[in-house]
Amino acid sequence: MIFFLILYDLIFLLGLFIYLAHHFYYKKINLSALKEKLTLYSSRINQKKTVWFHGVSVGEVLLIKKIVDNLKNKNIVISTTTLTGRRTAESRYSSYAIIYFPFDISFLVRRAIKIINPKVFITLETEIWPNLFYYLKRKGVPIIILNGRISEKAFFWYKKVKWLIKLVLRNVEFVGVQNELYKKRFLSLGVDEKKIKVLGNLKFESISVDEEKQKKFQEKFSFLKKEQKLIIVAGSTHHPEEEIILKIYKDLLPRYNILLIIAPRHIERINYLEKIIEKFSLSFLKITEFSHKEPLKDIYLVNTVGELLYFYSIADICFVGGSLADYGGHNILEPLYFFKPTIFGSYMDNFKDIEEEVLRKKAALKIRNEKELKNTLKRLIESSTLRENLERNAYSLFSENRDILRRNLEVLKRWLD
């Protein structure tokens, strides 16, 4: 194993130069992040034994929220890999030490472990790091993988180096997986069956709604319902999804009593979207300019951050973007949390596990192109029965996944008490 880790270090160091050049060029890393990845931490870390959580980016950082909230009086350190993950962690876990995950090079990993002083290391989904796992195991630190998953693509490559993955995974104390399929994949890669258990998908527990804020929000925007219009919310949209949606909407508008809210994934594109809407000769208003005194517009543009979830709550029909164009998709559980009839496209690489579960329960509708999106919207607008069926299925989906947080916390007790 030592010989392999030496070779791994050399390969990692060579690849690191390419990684840094690429990430600095595309602004995916900055100097402060680089310092911390080299274990020169800016955060003050309590020298007492810590519970070390690791989440690569925003999604994984949000996944641990309810688990962390349940761990009272624990000395917690949270590491992330990306800049956006770090910003999210700082906003959600301000009372804990937030750091960048170290480069997986032996001397850096040993230094990180010494500074962080973990009692247990908990990572999310498919983070497998040879050096870190080896040196944590040597120090007697249990390694726990929660919400474990191995995508079809990753599984294909892992099988090519099964002997290596088996060496790394034998250091893991426990793997809590999302479903039976992922359990089989971990088992085939060498994880001991006694160390693995299906606990469900934590993404069903990751949505957090401020009920007071939601109530005020719905009161504020109840005005949009005054003419009994069906509200369509297109959330987390990218280019060219907005133009496709606008084209469909303009065609449907003369025939149906509908209203469209567009929430682009990146609000810096608002000015661009205003110009596009003007070309379609549709009336619009930015949500920050919303007033009950204004007559209803055809379209409302969401130019705020962190409110999309609440706009889903007032919708009658939702479309989740980043999925009709190839952006990997976004979280379809957000509108489904409110049992909203939901449409998404075929590009869902970042949410394959959720997509499979949702389609299994027939809780949302998947479309492949502009024509299918238009026809599906028409069906939903015209059929209250179809909308009600989807609402019931969404309720069933969340009911089935209600105890996932409890199951994960019960498993963790063994290493946290």
ZAMARGU-4260 file (C-alpha; in steps of 0.2 Angstrom, whole numbers, plus 5000, padded with zeros to 4 digits):
<rodrens>
0) 5000/5000/5000 | 5014/5012/5004 | 5022/5009/4987 | 5006/5013/4979 | 5003/5029/4989
5) 5021/5035/4984 | 5016/5033/4966 | 4999/5041/4969 | 5008/5056/4977 | 5019/5058/4961
10) 5004/5057/4949 | 4994/5069/4960 | 5008/5082/4960 | 5010/5081/4941 | 4991/5083/4939
15) 4990/5097/4951 | 4999/5109/4940 | 4987/5106/4926 | 4972/5107/4939 | 4979/5124/4946
20) 4981/5132/4929 | 4964/5127/4924 | 4955/5132/4940 | 4964/5149/4941 | 4960/5153/4923
25) 4942/5149/4925 | 4941/5157/4943 | 4936/5140/4951 | 4950/5143/4964 | 4958/5158/4972
30) 4974/5161/4983 | 4965/5160/5000 | 4957/5143/4994 | 4974/5137/4988 | 4982/5141/5005
35) 4969/5131/5014 | 4971/5116/5002 | 4989/5117/5007 | 4983/5116/5025 | 4987/5134/5029
40) 4971/5137/5037 | 4963/5154/5041 | 4949/5147/5051 | 4953/5144/5070 | 4951/5126/5074
45) 4947/5120/5092 | 4961/5107/5097 | 4948/5096/5105 | 4942/5081/5096 | 4931/5086/5081
50) 4917/5079/5070 | 4924/5082/5053 | 4911/5083/5039 | 4916/5084/5021 | 4904/5090/5006
55) 4912/5094/4989 | 4900/5108/4984 | 4884/5117/4988 | 4873/5101/4986 | 4883/5091/4998
60) 4885/5105/5010 | 4866/5107/5011 | 4863/5089/5013 | 4871/5089/5030 | 4861/5104/5037
65) 4848/5094/5047 | 4861/5081/5053 | 4873/5095/5060 | 4858/5104/5068 | 4854/5088/5078
70) 4872/5087/5084 | 4872/5098/5100 | 4888/5102/5109 | 4899/5094/5096 | 4915/5102/5090
75) 4912/5102/5071 | 4923/5106/5056 | 4916/5107/5039 | 4927/5105/5023 | 4922/5109/5005
80) 4931/5108/4989 | 4923/5122/4978 | 4922/5141/4981 | 4903/5140/4980 | 4902/5126/4993
85) 4913/5137/5005 | 4902/5152/5003 | 4886/5141/5006 | 4895/5133/5021 | 4899/5150/5029
90) 4881/5156/5027 | 4873/5140/5034 | 4886/5135/5048 | 4893/5152/5054 | 4897/5145/5072
95) 4908/5131/5065 | 4925/5130/5057 | 4924/5130/5038 | 4939/5125/5028 | 4944/5119/5011
100) 4947/5101/5009 | 4966/5097/5008 | 4975/5091/4992 | 4976/5072/4994 | 4995/5072/4995
105) 5002/5062/5010 | 5011/5075/5019 | 4997/5088/5017 | 4984/5075/5023 | 4994/5070/5038
110) 4996/5089/5043 | 4977/5091/5040 | 4973/5077/5052 | 4984/5083/5065 | 4977/5101/5065
115) 4958/5095/5063 | 4960/5081/5076 | 4945/5071/5071 | 4935/5059/5081 | 4926/5054/5066
120) 4926/5058/5047 | 4910/5059/5038 | 4909/5062/5019 | 4895/5063/5007 | 4891/5052/4992
125) 4906/5046/4982 | 4921/5055/4989 | 4935/5042/4989 | 4953/5048/4993 | 4967/5035/4995
130) 4979/5045/5006 | 4966/5053/5017 | 4957/5036/5020 | 4974/5027/5023 | 4980/5040/5036
135) 4963/5042/5045 | 4963/5023/5047 | 4981/5023/5054 | 4975/5036/5067 | 4960/5025/5072
140) 4948/5038/5065 | 4932/5030/5058 | 4927/5035/5040 | 4909/5036/5037 | 4901/5038/5020
145) 4883/5044/5020 | 4871/5046/5006 | 4882/5034/4997 | 4880/5033/4978 | 4890/5027/4963
150) 4884/5033/4947 | 4884/5022/4931 | 4898/5031/4924 | 4909/5031/4939 | 4905/5012/4942
155) 4911/5009/4924 | 4928/5017/4928 | 4930/5010/4946 | 4928/4992/4939 | 4943/4995/4928
160) 4954/4998/4944 | 4943/4987/4956 | 4959/4981/4965 | 4964/4999/4969 | 4946/5004/4975
165) 4945/4989/4986 | 4961/4994/4994 | 4954/5011/4998 | 4937/5006/5003 | 4943/4993/5016
170) 4948/5008/5027 | 4930/5014/5028 | 4920/5009/5044 | 4902/5011/5037 | 4893/5016/5021
175) 4875/5022/5021 | 4868/5021/5004 | 4853/5028/4995 | 4846/5012/4988 | 4849/4994/4984
180) 4857/4997/4967 | 4871/5008/4975 | 4873/4995/4989 | 4876/4981/4976 | 4889/4993/4967
185) 4898/4996/4984 | 4898/4977/4988 | 4905/4973/4971 | 4919/4985/4974 | 4924/4976/4990
190) 4915/4984/5004 | 4910/4971/5018 | 4892/4968/5018 | 4892/4970/5037 | 4898/4988/5034
195) 4884/4994/5022 | 4866/4998/5025 | 4852/5006/5014 | 4847/5022/5023 | 4838/5032/5009
200) 4842/5048/5000 | 4846/5063/5012 | 4841/5075/4998 | 4823/5072/5003 | 4828/5079/5020
205) 4839/5093/5013 | 4825/5106/5009 | 4822/5118/5023 | 4808/5131/5023 | 4805/5145/5034
210) 4787/5144/5037 | 4785/5162/5043 | 4794/5168/5028 | 4783/5157/5017 | 4767/5164/5024
215) 4772/5182/5022 | 4778/5178/5004 | 4762/5170/4999 | 4752/5184/5007 | 4763/5197/4997
220) 4761/5188/4980 | 4743/5182/4982 | 4739/5197/4971 | 4745/5187/4956 | 4730/5175/4959
225) 4717/5189/4958 | 4711/5184/4941 | 4712/5165/4944 | 4727/5164/4933 | 4737/5147/4933
230) 4755/5152/4938 | 4769/5144/4929 | 4786/5145/4937 | 4801/5141/4927 | 4815/5140/4939
235) 4834/5139/4938 | 4834/5142/4919 | 4848/5143/4907 | 4851/5149/4889 | 4842/5144/4878
240) 4828/5138/4889 | 4821/5155/4892 | 4818/5158/4874 | 4810/5141/4871 | 4798/5144/4886
245) 4794/5162/4880 | 4790/5155/4863 | 4779/5142/4870 | 4771/5154/4882 | 4767/5167/4869
250) 4758/5154/4859 | 4748/5148/4874 | 4744/5165/4881 | 4729/5170/4870 | 4720/5153/4874
255) 4723/5151/4892 | 4722/5161/4908 | 4740/5159/4913 | 4755/5169/4920 | 4773/5166/4919
260) 4787/5168/4932 | 4805/5166/4926 | 4819/5163/4939 | 4836/5162/4929 | 4849/5152/4938
265) 4861/5167/4937 | 4853/5183/4940 | 4866/5193/4931 | 4857/5187/4915 | 4842/5197/4920
270) 4846/5212/4908 | 4848/5199/4894 | 4832/5192/4898 | 4823/5209/4898 | 4829/5211/4880
275) 4823/5194/4875 | 4806/5197/4882 | 4804/5214/4873 | 4807/5205/4857 | 4792/5194/4861
280) 4781/5210/4864 | 4776/5203/4881 | 4774/5214/4897 | 4785/5210/4911 | 4791/5217/4928
285) 4806/5212/4939 | 4801/5205/4956 | 4810/5219/4965 | 4798/5231/4957 | 4782/5221/4961
290) 4768/5232/4968 | 4749/5228/4971 | 4746/5245/4962 | 4753/5239/4946 | 4741/5229/4934
295) 4746/5211/4931 | 4760/5208/4919 | 4762/5193/4907 | 4779/5189/4915 | 4788/5192/4931
300) 4807/5190/4932 | 4815/5184/4948 | 4830/5195/4951 | 4833/5190/4969 | 4843/5176/4977
305) 4837/5163/4988 | 4818/5165/4985 | 4815/5152/4971 | 4809/5139/4983 | 4795/5151/4989
310) 4790/5155/4971 | 4788/5136/4968 | 4776/5137/4983 | 4764/5149/4975 | 4765/5140/4958
315) 4752/5129/4949 | 4764/5121/4937 | 4783/5121/4938 | 4797/5119/4926 | 4815/5115/4932
320) 4828/5121/4921 | 4846/5116/4917 | 4838/5100/4910 | 4831/5105/4893 | 4848/5111/4888
325) 4863/5101/4894 | 4868/5109/4911 | 4866/5093/4921 | 4849/5098/4929 | 4844/5106/4945
330) 4834/5100/4961 | 4817/5094/4955 | 4813/5090/4974 | 4811/5109/4977 | 4794/5111/4968
335) 4789/5093/4973 | 4791/5097/4991 | 4776/5108/4989 | 4767/5094/4979 | 4768/5105/4963
340) 4765/5097/4946 | 4783/5098/4939 | 4791/5096/4922 | 4809/5093/4919 | 4820/5089/4904
345) 4831/5074/4899 | 4848/5082/4905 | 4848/5077/4923 | 4866/5070/4925 | 4868/5079/4942
350) 4852/5072/4949 | 4850/5054/4941 | 4846/5046/4958 | 4832/5059/4961 | 4826/5057/4944
355) 4824/5038/4945 | 4815/5039/4961 | 4803/5053/4955 | 4799/5044/4939 | 4797/5027/4948
360) 4783/5036/4959 | 4776/5045/4943 | 4778/5061/4953 | 4784/5072/4939 | 4784/5073/4920
365) 4800/5071/4909 | 4801/5079/4892 | 4814/5078/4879 | 4812/5094/4868 | 4802/5110/4865
370) 4788/5101/4856 | 4785/5089/4871 | 4787/5104/4883 | 4773/5113/4874 | 4761/5098/4874
375) 4765/5094/4892 | 4761/5112/4897 | 4745/5111/4888 | 4739/5095/4896 | 4743/5102/4913
380) 4734/5118/4910 | 4719/5109/4903 | 4718/5095/4915 | 4715/5098/4934 | 4714/5079/4936
385) 4732/5077/4929 | 4738/5090/4941 | 4729/5082/4956 | 4737/5065/4951 | 4754/5072/4951
390) 4751/5081/4968 | 4746/5065/4976 | 4761/5056/4969 | 4772/5069/4975 | 4765/5068/4992
395) 4767/5049/4992 | 4785/5051/4987 | 4789/5062/5002 | 4779/5051/5014 | 4789/5036/5008
400) 4805/5045/5012 | 4800/5053/5028 | 4812/5044/5041 | 4828/5046/5032 | 4836/5059/5044
405) 4831/5048/5059 | 4839/5032/5051 | 4855/5042/5048 | 4856/5049/5065 | 4853/5033/5073
410) 4868/5025/5064 | 4879/5040/5068 | 4876/5038/5087 | 4888/5023/5087 | 4903/5035/5083
415) 4897/5051/5091 | 4892/5046/5108
</rodrens>
